[in-house]
Amino acid sequence: MSNNLVKIVNSPVSSASLWNGAHKIPWNDPTFSARILREHLSQDHQLASRKTEVITAQIKWIHENCLGSTSTNTPMNILDLGCGPGLYSRGLAADIHKYTGLDFGPASIKHAQQEYTIKGQCEFVLGDVVEADFGINHDLVMMIYGELNVFSPQNCRKILAKAYSALGPGGTLLIEAQSFDVIKGMAESANSWSSAEAGLFTEFPHICLTENNWLADESTSLQQFHVITDDDNEPVTYRSTTKAWTEDELEGLFGEAGFSGIHKHTDWPNANDGLMLFSATKE
Ligand SMILES: C[S@@+](CC[C@H](N)C(=O)[O-])C[C@H]1O[C@@H](n2cnc3c(N)ncnc32)[C@H](O)[C@@H]1O
């Protein structure tokens, strides 16, 4: 096994296979999804979703900046791409607006449906944001917590074009992207080992080598997790691929999709953790 691991770790990273389908953490695998749900709901860290107090502050910010005053009682249609277990849903709907959450994690969507569904007001759909139909006439389409960066440039463009079509005139796009320097810094940091009785990748005792790579030509981080559960087992490798976009490139992407009025917001709660919030408008 250890010889194989040395070979795996020493094999060159091929840019040709960067976005080959096995490029991301298996959020949509049912057993992985059940394990990541625990992390979404944990108040001990902010790995998959923020803590409740930050989510509450962000919901307030979205109401104040994107949904108008709730006192006007104008119902809005909100589409949340990669909604996870629905932690923003009820707060955004606020008994006035219609919220639809879309995510491909089965355990997250099941949790959201059980905890937060209000028929006709808060609904959740299991589906892949690259392929799913986004519907029409939304007032707000959002994708937060840096998720846009984990899609290939081609799929980023596809998601943004679909978001544009799904918005009504005057509708708002809200994208929270990861900063270029933070992605690059993490990709250039040292590899590390960890061991645990159970974790995100397996329920069994294991050790995990986290290998970081920066592909400068593609401005992309490739993080590989080599997980070994037993001396007789081959290591199983999971990948997490993250495209670093400069602010100018992001604004270019939004413009290419048809958006105008692009604005970076520095007052987004929890803005200092390597993430940047942009809004843009469909005229
Ligand atoms: C970092 S989590 C953020 C969840 C939620 N927005 C929040 O802030 O609590 C990213 C979410 O995106 C979802 N996701 C990733 N790729 C997706 C895809 N291709 N289609 C739908 N959902 C996806 C994951 O399942 C996960 O729930």
The ligand as a Tripos MOL2 file, in Angstrom:
@<TRIPOS>MOLECULE
LIG
   27    29     1     0     0
SMALL
NO_CHARGES

@<TRIPOS>ATOM
      1 C1        -20.4360   25.2990    1.0450 C.3       1 LIG1
      2 S1        -22.0050   24.5510    0.9520 S.3       1 LIG1
      3 C2        -23.0390   25.9520    1.2170 C.3       1 LIG1
      4 C3        -24.4580   25.5970    1.5420 C.3       1 LIG1
      5 C4        -25.3920   26.8070    1.7920 C.3       1 LIG1
      6 N1        -25.4100   27.7210    0.6770 N.3       1 LIG1
      7 C5        -24.9860   27.5310    3.0420 C.2       1 LIG1
      8 O1        -24.2840   28.5500    2.9560 O.co2     1 LIG1
      9 O2        -25.3730   27.0610    4.1170 O.co2     1 LIG1
     10 C6        -22.1660   24.2590   -0.7980 C.3       1 LIG1
     11 C7        -23.4280   23.5360   -1.2100 C.3       1 LIG1
     12 O3        -23.4420   23.4650   -2.6370 O.3       1 LIG1
     13 C8        -23.9710   22.2140   -3.0130 C.3       1 LIG1
     14 N2        -23.5340   21.9130   -4.3720 N.ar      1 LIG1
     15 C9        -22.2710   21.7530   -4.8120 C.ar      1 LIG1
     16 N3        -22.2620   21.4550   -6.1300 N.ar      1 LIG1
     17 C10       -23.5660   21.4260   -6.5250 C.ar      1 LIG1
     18 C11       -24.2100   21.1580   -7.7590 C.ar      1 LIG1
     19 N4        -23.5050   20.8630   -8.8580 N.pl3     1 LIG1
     20 N5        -25.5600   21.2010   -7.8080 N.ar      1 LIG1
     21 C12       -26.2810   21.5020   -6.6780 C.ar      1 LIG1
     22 N6        -25.7230   21.7480   -5.4800 N.ar      1 LIG1
     23 C13       -24.3780   21.7170   -5.4060 C.ar      1 LIG1
     24 C14       -23.4500   21.2490   -1.9670 C.3       1 LIG1
     25 O4        -24.2310   20.0690   -1.9070 O.3       1 LIG1
     26 C15       -23.5280   22.1080   -0.7100 C.3       1 LIG1
     27 O5        -24.7550   21.9300   -0.0570 O.3       1 LIG1
@<TRIPOS>BOND
     1     1     2 1
     2     2     3 1
     3     2    10 1
     4     3     4 1
     5     4     5 1
     6     5     6 1
     7     5     7 1
     8     7     8 2
     9     7     9 1
    10    10    11 1
    11    11    12 1
    12    11    26 1
    13    12    13 1
    14    13    14 1
    15    13    24 1
    16    14    15 ar
    17    14    23 ar
    18    15    16 ar
    19    16    17 ar
    20    17    18 ar
    21    17    23 ar
    22    18    19 1
    23    18    20 ar
    24    20    21 ar
    25    21    22 ar
    26    22    23 ar
    27    24    25 1
    28    24    26 1
    29    26    27 1
@<TRIPOS>SUBSTRUCTURE
     1 LIG1         1 GROUP 0 **** ****
